[in-house]
Amino acid sequence: MTASWAVVTGASSGIGWAVAEHLLKDGHHVAAWARREERLAGLVERYGADRVRVNQVDVRDGATVRAAVADLTGDGAEIGLLVNNAGLSLGLGPLDDGDAGDWHTMVQTNIEGLLACTHAVLPGMRSAGRGHIVNIGSLAAEYPFMGGNVYAGTKAFVHHLTANLRVDLQGSGVRVTCVAPGMVRSEFALVRFGGDRDRADALYSGIEPLTPDDVADAVVWAHRCPANVNVNYIELMSLDQPYGLALTRRK
Ligand code: NDP
């Protein structure tokens, strides 16, 4: 298995699934990671086991992350692209009404999980002298909104880490990009509101949010650029969402 592979975390839904599909359509080999492994089987059915490799990975578990990387590279594969997409938001209340368990889950997933995946693939990229890490950030990192607090903080970490990694990786041949979307219709709001479909749907009422495919287009474009071009940061949002969530115009 000598091909160059793209690892996509959180590929069982939304943006991660779309990124995996766009990369597969673009001719890549994809290692799709998520906790809900059964969902990932759909990618194998569509694109074949020779081009899709599925691993049940909870990014909060560093040992599992390292084992999944070893599973790929042990067979001689090179990891040419890591898309750090796995992430979530829990709750949308002010900080004083927040739940410490929810904060912990967000920090562990959005920050520590992203660090574990990055740490596991970087040595291979450095020794190959090439590679690309794309971190999925968020508009929440740049524009405050009511109840954004801890989630927004975790995404601000992702934005700053991306910029600092660029400096760490000077001369290594490894590119680093942050893609920061605004509102995207996925399972994100359903997770945020603990499975309350009505509340999740209300968040998108009267606006046309981005689709996961819109974000996947941006990821694939950044990756397709020539190896000497580093796309640092892409911010994209729905036409109905001028910057912060609070300013979103509803029809
Ligand atoms: P979804 O809820 O549709 O997808 C989230 C994905 O992350 C799922 O595949 C889920 O897989 C995975 N995931 C969550 N926790 C873990 C974990 N511990 N280990 C491994 N995988 C995990 O939401 P989106 O597609 O919208 O979100 C993707 C990324 O985009 C997130 O980082 C999010 O913060 C970011 N984002 C989303 C926006 C939006 O409005 N939707 C806006 C800006 C950024 P599983 O549960 O199977 O493990």
Residues whose N, C-alpha, C, O or C-beta is under 5 A from the ligand:
A	BS01	NDP	G10 A11 S12 S13 G14 I15 G16 A34 R35 R36 V57 D58 V59 R60 N85 A86 G87 L88 T109 I136 G137 S138 L139 P181 G182 M183 V184 S186 E187 F188 V191
